[in-house]
Amino acid sequence: MASAFFTLFLAGWNGGSTGALLPHIEANYRINYARVSVLFVSTFVGYIVAAAGAGTLSRRVGYGHAMLISIIVELAGNIINSSQQVNFALMCFGFFVVGTAFATQLGLCNAYFATLNKPLMWTGILHGIYGLGSFASPQVATAMVSRGVPYHFFYTTNVALNIPVFALAWFAFRNLQALPQQPNEGADGFSGNVLRATLTSRAVWTLAIFLMLYVGAEESLGGWIVSYVLEVRKGSPEGASWVASSFYLGVALGRIFLPPLSMFMGERRAVLIYIVFAIGLECVAWFVPVLASTAVCTALVGVAISTFYTAAITTGGKLVPRSMHADAFALMSSIGQSGSAFWPLIIGIMSTKKGIWVVEPTVVALLGAQGICWLLVPKVGRRVE
């Protein structure tokens, strides 16, 4: 578990820094919101590649070797991003490489944690640690660039973190060929074409779309809130960075401390209640033109939506046969993470034409769509093939 925790911390560290670095990337390449959003497209393509290949890779080379390969690929992408600030196309390729690696790691980690006792608690901690990485990195990135350090040097911290991540994964997973099976797995598992069964599963696709909407809302808010605060609320760079960090801190703390409340209310009911609170808070942040209100509400939105990812993963673990977990979680995680590229891209395009103010209403719409999608998820209590 320590290896998975550190792997997800690095993923959060990388993802959380993007919002803080975007204004500096735009200034360095002299590009607008729409063009810088190509970074999100590149990441999106990486997620699609992972969705298509992560499960197959795990079956062919083994779970542990698939994890190690993904970390090596991630290291290559971070080296690309840290080595230059001249060629924007090369930076986009680096984001594609890192996106492919991250989505693969995420699917493998989610599949592993779904097999543990108390999966909601442990998955919550796992993704809470991701949130801690996302909380810390904007502060470090802002501190570096505000002191005149070229933005691309921030990615050297990713390279440095990749080394212990690989070492831990080597010791933890190198001999793990496949995830453990339940003693009665043959009775309710699936023995046919696993990939075909995954691609035709209603539960898998409903949860994948829910995650795409959720991750899209989270990354749209975390990725564009710095630009929003600077342009709309006229805040300082340091203040804007703190708003982004407070959002990710809310996500991290909620994932660690809210699961007991969610289990008490029931995951299905809890998610719907949290969505209502999140929409209300986003509306306050949107309509009240005060920086302090935006900051507080953004942090509380992070808390409110924090458990959605873990709720989807644990629900999938109950609905999908374990023999399908590697492919199912790879697909769900990759399609879900594609939302972190697709929706920020849409916001970037709209912002170029209408202004960065479109961030808040778009996030409200995404939250509403999540509520509808969650109602369509099959109820737990039976497995859906």
Salt bridges, closest charged atoms under 4 A:
ASP188 OD2 - ARG383 NE 2.98
GLU218 OE1 - ARG255 NH2 3.17
GLU267 OE2 - LYS318 NZ 3.16
ASP327 OD1 - ARG59 NH1 2.20
